[in-house]
Amino acid sequence: MVWVPLRTTRTDRRAPLRAPTPHCCTTMSLEWLLDWSWSLDGLRDFIATGIQSFRDCDATALAAVACLLVLFVWYCYHVGREQPRAYATVNALMQSAEANGVQNGYVYCHSPECVRCTHHDGLNQKLYHNLQEYAKRYSWSGMGRIHKGIREQGRYLNSRPSIQKPEVFFLPDLPTMPYFSRDAQKHDVELLERNFQTILCEFETLYKAFSNCSLPQGWKMNSTPSGEWFTFYLVNQGMCVPRNCRRCPRTYRLLGSLRTCIGNNVFGNACISVLSPGTVIAEHYGPTNIRIRCHLGLKTPSNCELVVGGEPQCWAEGRCLLFDDSFLHTAFHEGPPEEGPRVVFMVDLWHPNVAAAERQALDFIFAPGR
């Protein structure tokens, strides 16, 4: 069956090609499609005419279309490269941490310039250089207290009373007290306490792997005068610990919901801390006063105490205890063996009097590996 055109103004089905003018390039194909019989010869002529029409188009118009296409491709690439992610996936963080030397639940720093792990005479100069770099990229606004702290860091650390003596960095003009009320970081405290059972269940699953002959993978044994002190880090010195986070996925996701968790600099940690009966932790100072340490009680037998700045406090299951670990502090578990270990979930939060601009700058200055 042959299709018959609506208009039959030509008798020859193979009409010779007409050279199209620039204005009729867009209408010629449609006109010929309506006029021709649907046959292989007509299709061949249609294709040939299309090619000729394209050749006859204006060169300036083609150049403009090409330029627009290039600009569109560049725009798509630029937007795709610059668009921030709404969140970082757990796997991405884990792969990043594995590439940066996190092994068996503990960060091994390989850099001799690490301000968290190394004490040397050039530390203040390095911190000041980092502050200058931050100010050039962003602003000096709100940096007065940090600038003052870095400029006079040696004097602050040497003249501090023995009750509070941070080992690395002291930010001046912060209120100092051994313990903080729950209202200091109310949102995060309430969120942790609401998720007490979730964290406890994941700990109990982990603790089943313990035996008398070996230390389970991911756990770290800490030095103590007596007894045993184990820690299981999810975040250690500002870096995610991949294997451990996979084993506590709900607890790890909870960290992302905390508003004041320190997760981007070397002073930020989150871990499960276990004291066996008969354990005493030697008195020591934390590295800085810009944070407050939060302990959520998971298992709290009798005769367990935390002493900060000479003031003793007891943990309670399902409740948070906030303290400034730049004060001299210790902890002990003198309860009977049958009551089992003392267990807390520990996370570092920002000191409530450190302003948002200061937090951003401190994250930059004390970034892991800087």
C-alpha positions as CSV (number, residue, x, y, z in Angstrom):
1,M,0.0,0.0,0.0
2,V,1.3,3.5,-1.0
3,W,0.6,6.6,1.0
4,V,-0.9,9.4,-1.1
5,P,0.0,13.0,-0.2
6,L,-2.7,15.5,0.6
7,R,-1.5,17.9,-2.0
8,T,-0.3,16.6,-5.4
9,T,1.1,19.7,-7.1
10,R,4.0,17.6,-8.6
11,T,3.7,14.7,-10.9
12,D,7.2,13.5,-10.5
13,R,7.7,11.6,-7.2
14,R,11.4,12.2,-7.4
15,A,11.4,16.0,-7.7
16,P,14.8,17.6,-8.1
17,L,16.4,19.1,-5.0
18,R,15.8,22.8,-4.5
19,A,18.5,24.9,-2.9
20,P,16.8,26.2,0.3
21,T,17.2,29.8,1.4
22,P,18.3,30.6,5.0
23,H,14.7,31.6,6.0
24,C,13.1,28.4,4.8
25,C,15.5,26.0,6.5
26,T,13.1,25.3,9.3
27,T,10.0,24.7,7.2
28,M,11.4,22.8,4.3
29,S,11.6,19.4,6.0
30,L,8.0,19.5,7.1
31,E,6.8,20.7,3.7
32,W,8.6,17.9,1.9
33,L,7.4,15.3,4.4
34,L,3.8,16.2,3.6
35,D,4.3,16.4,-0.1
36,W,6.2,13.2,-0.7
37,S,5.1,9.6,-0.9
38,W,6.5,7.4,1.9
39,S,9.1,5.5,0.0
40,L,12.8,4.8,0.2
41,D,13.5,7.3,-2.5
42,G,11.7,10.0,-0.7
43,L,13.5,9.2,2.6
44,R,16.8,9.4,0.8
45,D,16.0,12.8,-0.7
46,F,14.7,13.9,2.7
47,I,18.0,13.1,4.4
48,A,20.0,14.7,1.6
49,T,17.9,17.9,1.8
50,G,18.4,18.0,5.6
51,I,22.2,17.8,5.2
52,Q,22.1,20.5,2.6
53,S,19.9,22.7,4.8
54,F,22.4,22.3,7.7
55,R,25.2,23.4,5.4
56,D,23.4,26.4,4.3
57,C,22.6,27.6,7.8
58,D,24.3,30.8,9.0
59,A,27.8,30.2,10.5
60,T,27.3,32.8,13.2
61,A,24.2,31.0,14.5
62,L,26.0,27.7,14.6
63,A,28.9,29.4,16.6
64,A,26.4,30.9,19.1
65,V,24.7,27.5,19.6
66,A,28.2,25.9,20.2
67,C,29.1,28.5,22.7
68,L,25.9,28.1,24.6
69,L,26.4,24.3,24.7
70,V,29.9,24.7,26.1
71,L,28.7,27.2,28.7
72,F,26.0,24.8,29.7
73,V,28.4,21.9,30.1
74,W,30.8,24.1,32.2
75,Y,27.9,25.2,34.4
76,C,26.8,21.6,35.1
77,Y,30.3,20.7,36.0
78,H,30.8,23.7,38.2
79,V,27.5,23.2,40.1
80,G,28.2,19.5,40.5
81,R,31.7,20.2,41.9
82,E,30.7,23.0,44.3
83,Q,27.4,21.8,45.6
84,P,27.8,20.8,49.3
85,R,26.6,17.4,50.4
86,A,23.6,17.5,52.8
87,Y,25.4,14.9,54.9
88,A,28.5,12.7,54.8
89,T,27.7,9.1,54.7
90,V,29.1,6.8,57.3
91,N,31.1,4.8,54.7
92,A,32.7,7.9,53.2
93,L,33.8,9.0,56.6
94,M,35.2,5.6,57.4
95,Q,37.1,5.4,54.1
96,S,38.6,8.8,54.8
97,A,39.6,7.8,58.3
98,E,41.2,4.5,57.2
99,A,43.3,6.5,54.7
100,N,44.5,8.7,57.6
101,G,45.9,6.1,59.9
102,V,43.1,4.9,62.1
103,Q,43.9,1.4,63.3
104,N,42.2,-0.9,65.8
105,G,40.1,1.9,67.3
106,Y,43.0,4.3,68.0
107,V,44.6,7.2,66.1
108,Y,48.3,6.8,65.6
109,C,49.6,10.2,64.7
110,H,52.5,10.1,62.2
111,S,53.1,13.9,62.0
112,P,55.8,15.5,64.1
113,E,54.0,18.8,63.7
114,C,50.7,17.6,65.3
115,V,49.8,20.3,67.9
116,R,47.7,17.7,69.8
117,C,50.5,15.1,70.3
118,T,53.7,17.1,70.2
119,H,55.0,19.7,72.6
120,H,57.8,22.0,71.4
121,D,58.9,25.6,71.5
122,G,57.5,26.4,68.1
123,L,53.9,25.4,69.0
124,N,52.8,29.0,69.6
125,Q,54.3,30.2,66.3
126,K,52.5,27.3,64.5
127,L,49.2,28.2,66.1
128,Y,49.6,31.9,65.2
129,H,50.4,30.9,61.6
130,N,47.2,28.8,61.5
131,L,45.2,31.7,62.9
132,Q,46.6,34.2,60.3
133,E,45.8,31.7,57.6
134,Y,42.2,31.4,58.9
135,A,41.8,35.2,59.1
136,K,43.0,35.7,55.6
137,R,40.4,33.2,54.3
138,Y,37.6,34.5,56.4
139,S,37.9,37.3,58.9
140,W,39.6,38.6,62.1
141,S,36.2,39.4,63.5
142,G,35.6,37.7,66.8
143,M,39.2,36.4,67.0
144,G,40.3,38.7,69.8
145,R,40.2,36.1,72.6
146,I,41.9,33.4,70.4
147,H,44.6,35.9,69.3
148,K,45.2,36.8,72.9
149,G,45.3,33.2,74.0
150,I,47.9,32.2,71.4
151,R,50.0,35.4,71.9
152,E,50.3,34.7,75.7
153,Q,49.9,30.9,75.7
154,G,53.2,30.3,77.5
155,R,52.4,32.7,80.3
156,Y,48.9,31.3,80.8
157,L,50.0,27.7,81.0
158,N,53.0,28.4,83.3
159,S,51.0,30.7,85.6
160,R,47.8,28.6,85.9
161,P,47.1,27.2,89.4
162,S,47.8,23.5,89.7
163,I,44.1,22.7,90.0
164,Q,43.5,23.7,86.3
165,K,46.4,23.4,83.8
166,P,45.4,22.3,80.3
167,E,48.4,20.7,78.5
168,V,48.0,22.2,75.0
169,F,45.8,25.2,74.7
170,F,44.2,27.6,77.2
171,L,41.5,30.1,75.9
172,P,41.4,33.0,78.3
173,D,38.3,34.6,79.8
174,L,36.2,31.5,79.9
175,P,34.2,30.8,83.1
176,T,36.1,28.1,85.0
177,M,34.4,25.4,87.2
178,P,35.0,21.7,87.7
179,Y,31.5,20.7,86.9
180,F,28.7,22.1,84.7
181,S,25.0,21.9,85.2
182,R,22.9,20.0,82.7
183,D,21.5,23.2,81.3
184,A,25.0,24.1,80.0
185,Q,24.2,22.0,76.9
186,K,20.6,21.1,77.6
187,H,19.7,19.9,74.1
188,D,22.5,17.4,73.8
189,V,22.2,16.2,77.3
190,E,18.5,15.4,76.9
191,L,19.1,13.8,73.5
192,L,21.8,11.5,74.9
193,E,19.6,10.5,77.8
194,R,16.6,9.7,75.6
195,N,18.9,7.3,73.7
196,F,20.3,5.7,76.8
197,Q,18.9,2.2,75.9
198,T,20.1,2.4,72.3
199,I,23.7,3.1,73.4
200,L,23.5,0.5,76.2
201,C,22.3,-2.3,73.9
202,E,25.2,-1.6,71.4
203,F,27.7,-1.7,74.3
204,E,26.3,-5.0,75.6
205,T,26.7,-6.5,72.1
206,L,30.3,-5.3,72.0
207,Y,31.1,-6.5,75.5
208,K,30.1,-10.1,74.7
209,A,33.4,-10.4,72.8
210,F,35.5,-9.9,75.9
211,S,37.5,-12.8,77.2
212,N,40.2,-13.3,79.8
213,C,42.9,-14.1,77.2
214,S,42.6,-11.4,74.6
215,L,41.6,-7.8,73.9
216,P,38.8,-7.7,71.3
217,Q,39.4,-5.8,68.1
218,G,38.6,-2.1,68.4
219,W,39.2,-1.8,72.1
220,K,42.2,0.0,73.5
221,M,43.8,-0.7,76.9
222,N,44.9,2.4,78.8
223,S,47.7,2.7,81.4
224,T,46.5,2.7,85.0
225,P,48.2,2.3,88.4
226,S,45.9,-0.6,89.1
227,G,43.1,-2.5,87.5
228,E,42.0,-2.3,83.8
229,W,40.6,0.7,81.8
230,F,39.3,0.0,78.3
231,T,38.1,2.4,75.7
232,F,36.2,1.9,72.4
233,Y,36.5,5.0,70.3
234,L,34.0,6.1,67.7
235,V,35.7,9.4,67.2
236,N,39.3,9.8,68.3
237,Q,41.0,13.2,68.2
238,G,38.5,14.5,65.6
239,M,38.7,11.5,63.3
240,C,36.1,8.7,62.8
241,V,37.2,5.2,63.7
242,P,35.8,3.1,60.8
243,R,35.5,-0.4,62.2
244,N,34.1,0.8,65.5
245,C,31.4,3.0,63.9
246,R,30.2,0.0,61.9
247,R,29.7,-1.9,65.0
248,C,27.8,0.9,66.8
249,P,25.8,2.4,63.9
250,R,23.0,3.9,65.9
251,T,25.3,5.5,68.4
252,Y,27.4,6.9,65.6
253,R,24.4,8.4,63.9
254,L,23.3,9.9,67.2
255,L,26.6,11.9,67.3
256,G,25.4,13.7,64.1
257,S,22.3,14.9,65.9
258,L,24.2,16.6,68.7
259,R,24.5,20.4,68.3
260,T,27.7,21.0,70.2
261,C,29.7,17.8,69.7
262,I,33.3,18.5,68.8
263,G,33.9,16.5,65.7
264,N,36.3,18.5,63.5
265,N,39.3,19.2,65.6
266,V,41.9,17.2,67.6
267,F,40.1,17.9,70.9
268,G,37.0,16.0,69.9
269,N,36.4,12.4,71.1
270,A,33.5,10.0,71.5
271,C,34.0,6.6,73.1
272,I,32.7,4.0,75.5
273,S,34.8,3.9,78.6
274,V,35.0,0.8,80.8
275,L,36.6,0.5,84.3
276,S,36.9,-2.9,85.8
277,P,36.5,-3.4,89.6
278,G,39.6,-2.3,91.4
279,T,40.7,0.2,88.8
280,V,42.2,3.7,89.6
281,I,42.9,6.2,86.9
282,A,45.9,8.4,87.7
283,E,45.3,12.1,88.2
284,H,45.8,14.0,84.9
285,Y,44.9,17.2,83.0
286,G,43.0,17.3,79.7
287,P,44.5,19.2,76.7
288,T,42.3,22.3,76.7
289,N,39.5,24.3,78.4
290,I,37.5,24.9,75.2
291,R,35.5,21.8,75.8
292,I,33.4,20.1,78.4
293,R,33.4,16.4,78.7
294,C,30.0,14.6,79.0
295,H,29.7,11.2,80.6
296,L,26.4,9.3,80.1
297,G,26.2,6.6,82.7
298,L,25.5,3.1,81.2
299,K,26.5,0.9,84.1
300,T,27.3,2.4,87.5
301,P,28.0,0.0,90.3
302,S,28.5,1.2,93.9
303,N,31.8,2.8,95.1
304,C,32.6,4.4,91.7
305,E,33.5,8.1,91.7
306,L,34.8,10.8,89.5
307,V,36.9,13.5,91.2
308,V,37.5,16.8,89.3
309,G,39.3,19.7,90.9
310,G,39.1,17.9,94.3
311,E,35.3,17.6,94.1
312,P,33.9,14.0,94.0
313,Q,30.8,13.1,92.0
314,C,29.0,9.8,91.3
315,W,27.6,8.6,88.0
316,A,24.0,7.5,87.5
317,E,22.7,5.2,84.9
318,G,20.9,7.1,82.1
319,R,22.1,10.5,83.3
320,C,24.7,12.8,82.0
321,L,27.6,14.3,84.1
322,L,29.4,17.3,82.6
323,F,32.8,18.4,83.7
324,D,35.9,20.4,82.6
325,D,38.7,17.9,82.1
326,S,41.3,20.7,82.0
327,F,41.0,20.5,85.8
328,L,43.1,17.9,87.6
329,H,40.8,14.8,87.7
330,T,40.8,11.1,88.4
331,A,38.3,8.2,88.5
332,F,38.1,4.9,90.3
333,H,36.0,1.8,90.7
334,E,36.3,0.3,94.2
335,G,33.1,-1.8,93.9
336,P,33.0,-5.6,94.3
337,P,33.8,-7.8,91.3
338,E,30.3,-9.3,91.2
339,E,28.8,-5.9,90.4
340,G,30.8,-5.8,87.1
341,P,32.5,-2.8,85.4
342,R,31.6,0.9,85.4
343,V,30.7,1.9,81.9
344,V,30.0,5.4,80.5
345,F,29.6,6.8,77.0
346,M,31.9,9.8,76.8
347,V,31.6,12.6,74.3
348,D,33.3,16.0,74.1
349,L,31.1,19.1,73.7
350,W,31.9,22.7,73.2
351,H,32.3,24.9,76.3
352,P,29.0,26.9,76.3
353,N,30.9,30.2,76.4
354,V,33.0,29.6,73.2
355,A,31.2,31.7,70.5
356,A,30.3,30.2,67.1
357,A,32.9,32.3,65.2
358,E,35.6,31.0,67.7
359,R,34.5,27.4,67.2
360,Q,34.9,27.7,63.5
361,A,38.3,29.2,63.9
362,L,39.4,26.6,66.4
363,D,38.3,23.8,64.1
364,F,40.5,25.3,61.4
365,I,43.5,25.9,63.7
366,F,43.4,22.5,65.4
367,A,42.2,20.4,62.4
368,P,43.5,16.8,62.5
369,G,46.9,16.6,60.9
370,R,47.4,20.3,60.6
